[in-house]
Amino acid sequence: MLDVSLLAAAHEAAAPLIAPPIVIALTFAVFFLFLGYVVWSYRDVANRSVRKASKLAHHDTAIDEYGHPKNH
């Protein structure tokens, strides 16, 4: 019967990693934090766009909750 550790060692020899595992883990952690920052930076976009649209729109036109002018 084939030993699992021998099989794992044989696989590692056939396909070595491009970097040590800690470097790969840190790279993905930094990338994950970057994506979290991107999501966090858009946290209040909907509210800001409604405020901006209401300031730019004419006062005779009502604006719905999505920032679009209401049709009568």
N, C-alpha and C positions, 0 to 999 in steps of 0.2 A: 504494500500500500504506500502511496506517495505521501510524504510529509507536507503539510500545508506551508510550513516555513520555507521549505526548499522550493515549493512552487512560487511563493511570493518573492524569494530571492532571485529565482530565474526570471520572473517577470520584470523585476527592477533592473536586472542586467540587460534585458532586451529593450526596455523603454525607460531610460533614465529621465529624471525630472530636469527641467530647464533651470531650476533654482532650488535652494533648500526649502523645505516645507514652511518654515517660519516666514521666509520672504514672500512666498506665495500668499500665505494667510494675511500678512500685513498689507500686501498690495490690494487684496480684495476688501480688507477692512477700510483702507483709505478710500477706495472707490465707492464703497457703501456709504461712508460718511459724506462724500461729495454728492452722491445722489440724494441723501437726506437733506443736505443744505439746499439743493435745487428745489426740492419739494417744499421746504420750509420758507424759501424766498417767495413763493407764490401763495402764502397763507391768507392774504387779505385782498386778493386781486378782484374778486367779485364785488366786494363792498366799495372798493376804490373806484371801480369803473362806473358804478351807479352814481356815486357822488360826482365824478367827473362829467358824466353824461348829463346829470341834472343841472350842473353849472353852465354847460355849453348850450343846452337846449333853450328854445324860446319858452317864455313863461306861459304862453297860451296853450302849450301842448303838454299833456300829462305824460308821465313816464312810469311804466310798470316796474315790477321788482327786478326785471332782467335788464333794465336800462333802455328798453325800446319804447318809442312813442306809442301811446295808446290810441287806437283808432276808435272814433265815436260811432 
